[in-house]
Amino acid sequence: MKFIILAAVFAVAAANSYKAAEYAPKYEAPKYAPKYDAPKYEEVTYAAQPYSFGYDVQDKESYTDFDHSEKADEKVTTGSYRVALPDGRTQIVTYRADENGYTADVKYEGEAQYPEYEENQYKAAAYPAPAYPAPAYKAPAYKAPEYKAPSYPAPAYKAPSYPAPAYPAPAYKAPSYPAPAYKAPSYPAPAYKAPSYPAPAYSAPVYKAPAYPKY
């Protein structure tokens, strides 16, 4: 029990010390922005006007039976409406609205009626089966057509006569070729001059003994 009380005290203290974070950006209007004075609107109040009305709606096809009447002066509004309910009762509501609020008095006239469901005793009508006499059709009499086959005469063709061709024997003459005459070519003997080489002159080598240094 003490733990619950302490937890409640801490919760209240935390709630009192909590401060919502300020995330809303701060917007400053630019220096060049024009300044406009916000328009001033004056609330217009109208004095209450007395009135009264009343209407009545009755439609048997849609089972609608309703009426409403109301009147009011500058301070009090009174009225009533009556409506026929589906169970056979009539609801009557009388109301009043003034500086103390809205009050209504609801009353019902008649007793609710709930008729028992009765099965439909409708009996389908009995219709005798129709008697249609069978139609009498007379078979049509068709006369066979008289068709005569056409007669075509046999064509008379004359056999063509072709003369036998005469081919003369070809006269072929053997060609005569003259014997070729070839002249042997004459080649002159080439004149070569023998080259003359002078005899080389060799001198005997002179050997000179080498000089060695003395140590």
PyMOL commands that set and color helices and strands:
alter all, ss='L'
color gray80, all
select helices_A, chain A and resi 2-17
alter helices_A, ss='H'
color red, helices_A
select strands_A, chain A and resi 51-59+64-72+77-84+90-98+101-109
alter strands_A, ss='S'
color yellow, strands_A
deselect
rebuild
show_as cartoon
